[in-house]
Amino acid sequence: MKTLLSIVIWLGSIILTILLFIVVFILNLLLWPFDKLKKATHAQCFWWSDAVSALNPYWNIQVSGLENINPKEVYVVIANHQSLADIVVLYKTRMQFKWVAKASLFNIPFMGWCLTLIKHIKLERGDFASIKRVYHQAALWLRNGMSVLFFPEGTRSQTDQMNEFQNGAFKLAIKEKKPVLPICINGTREAIPRGSWIFKDKAFVKVTVLPAISTEPFSSADFAKLRDLVRVKIDDCLKAG
């Protein structure tokens, strides 16, 4: 029974992702002269996220703290990273943003093509030139009124402990004078089966949007203080469960 249900979940998710790509592709053509920030195409991922999560009876997703999001504000969004399911659940915040995502995700059929059409930011790991391009592109998006979302751990954490945070996003937030919006994701590590495609266990996922942190009190030399402050905030949220 679990095998059959898992087949339905994966097949349904693939069909929904193909449908998402078709909608994004058409809207991208129709709205190209008018929607330079790709807000309309990004918003299509909201219904996709709802549909994919509703299709999976093993997922129980709770989102809180949405009152901490000011839709008129531009943020450097910082989230911890537990699994690929983070991509699905973060769309439930209904925020407009650009991901900084590893280049390999852009090569995934349909999903990766959506990332390209919506103009998310591609990162080649270990490539210094790519890293410079990422922060240049991120700065341009911020200056044009679009939030940018970073996973500062760099890669998914394999344990209950977060990896160390990298510095770049915090340097950028201070330089561009944008507030940092921390988001705590808890439970997605169990949302996708490890070493198997069969769903077996319930995953209780919590997405908590924490209050934004102003970067006004921080100088360019204070990036480590900001980094550590944000990490502590997310870590405390994770420990609270």
N, C-alpha and C positions, 0 to 999 in steps of 0.2 A: 504493500500500500504506500509506504514512504517513497519507494522507488518511482512508482507511477505518479505520485503527487509532485515529486521533485522534477520529473520530466515535464509536467504541465507548467510548473513554476518557471523553469529555465526557458522552455519554448515560448511561453507567454511573454516573458521578459524580452526575449529576442525580437518577437513580433512587435512589441511596444516600442522598442528601440529603433527598429526599421521605420515604423510609423512616425516616430519623432524626427528621424532624419528627413523623411519626405516632407513633413510639415515645415521643418527648419529650412530646407533647401528652397521650397516654394516661396516662403516668406522672405528669405534672403534675396531672392530675385525681385520680388514685388516691391519690397521696402528699401532696397539698396540705396536709392538717392535720399531717403528720408530718415533712416534709422542707422546713423553712423556708429552709435554706441552698441548696436545690436541688442537693445533692450527687449524688443518684441520677440526675437528668436530665443533669447535667454529665458524669457518667461514661459516658453513652451515646455521647458524642463520641469516646471512646477507640476503640470498635470501628469507628465511622465513619471515623476517621483511618486506622486500619489497613487498612480495606477500600479507601478511596480511593487510598492510596499503593500497595497491592498491585495494584490494577487498572492502574496506570500503569507499563509496562515501561521508560519513560524515566527514572524516578526511582530513585535509589539513596540511601537515607536511613540515616545512622548517628547514633545517640544515645549520648552518653557523659556521665559525671559524675553519674549518677542517685544515686550514693551521697552526694552533697552535699545531697540533699533529705531533710529530716527531716519525715515526715508529721505529726508532732505540733506542728510549728512553723508560725507564721503569718508570711508574708513580704510585702514589697513586691518583686514580681518585675520585673526590668528586662531587656528584650530589645531588640536591634537589629531593624530592620525593612527587609526587602528586597523582599518581594512578598506577595500574598495567600496564597501557599502557606505562609507562616509560620503561619497559623491551623491548617492541617492538621498540620504537623510538631510544633508545640508541645504538641498533645494527646498526643504520644508520651511526654511526661514523666510522664504519669499523675498530674499534679498537680491538686488542687482549687483553683480560682481564679476570679475574675471579671475579664473583660477590661475595659479602657477602650477602646472602639471608636468610630470616627466614626459619626455618625447615619445616613449613607447606607447603611451595611452592614445596618442594622436594616430597611431597606426592600426588601432582596433577598428574593424569595419563598422560603419554606421555611427557608433558612439564617438570614435576618434574623428570621423568626418564632421560630426556636429561640433566638436571642440574647435575644429579649424574654422568652420563657417561662422561660429559665434565669436571668433577671434580671442580665444583664451591664449594664455602665454605658455609657450613651449620651452621646457628646460632640458638641455642635454647635460646629464650628470657628468661631472669631472671635466667639463669643457669650460675653461675660464672665459673664453670669448662668449659662450652661450650665457653664462652667468651674468656677464656685463650687459648683454642684450636684454636679459630678463628684467633687470632692475631699471634699465632705460625705458623699456616698454611699460613697466609697472608705473613708473613716475609719470609718463605721458597719460596713462589712463586716469591716474589720480588727479592730475591737473585738468583733465577734461570732465571731471565730475563722476568718475566711475570707481567704485571700491575695488580693491584687489585682495584676494584671499590667498594666504600662504599656509602651508604645513611646515613650520620651522624645524620639525624633527628631521626633515629631509626624506625620511622613509618611514614605513609603518613600524610601529613598535611591536615587538614579538612577545612582550611580557606585559604585566599589569603596570609596569613603570614606564613613564614617558622617556624617550631618548632626549639627549641634550638639545637645546634649541640653538639653531644657527643665528648669526647676528644680522644678516642682511635686511630682513624685513623691518627690524627695529631701527636700524640706521636710516632706512628709507622713510619710515613714519616720522622720525624726528626732522629729517631734512625737508620733507614736504609739509611738515606741520599738520599732519593728519592724525586724528585720534585712533587709538588701537581698540578694536572690538574683539575681545576674547570669546571663543566658543568652545565649550567642553562637550566632547562626544564620548559617551560611555556605553559599551555593550556591542558595538559593531564587530568586534573581533570574533564574536560567536555567531554573527549573522550569516556569514558565508562559511560552509563546511571546509575544514582543513584536510587536504589530501583526498578529498572525495567530492563528488558533485551531488550527493544525496543529503537532503536536509533531514536532520534527525531530532534536533533539540530546539526548544523555544529560545529566542533571543530577545531580551528586554533592553531596548535601546533608549537612552536618554540624551537629548540634545538640549544643552542649556546655554542660552545667550547671556553672557555676563555683562555688567555695566561697562560702558566704554571708558577708556583711560586717556585723558588728555596728554598730549606730548608737549604742551606749552612749558611745563616746568623743567623739561629735559633739554640739556645742551647736546651738541653732537658727540661730546665725549662721554655722555651718560647712557649710551645705548645698552651697555651691559646691565645697568640698573633697571632700565625699562624691560629688557629681555627677562631678567630674573623675576621682576614683579609680575609680569604676565604669566610666566611659567608657574609661579606659586599660586596665582589665582585659579588657573586651570587644574593644577594638581590638587588643591583643596577641594575643588568641585568633584573631581574623580574620587577622592577619598570619602566624600560625603555620600557617594553612591547615587 
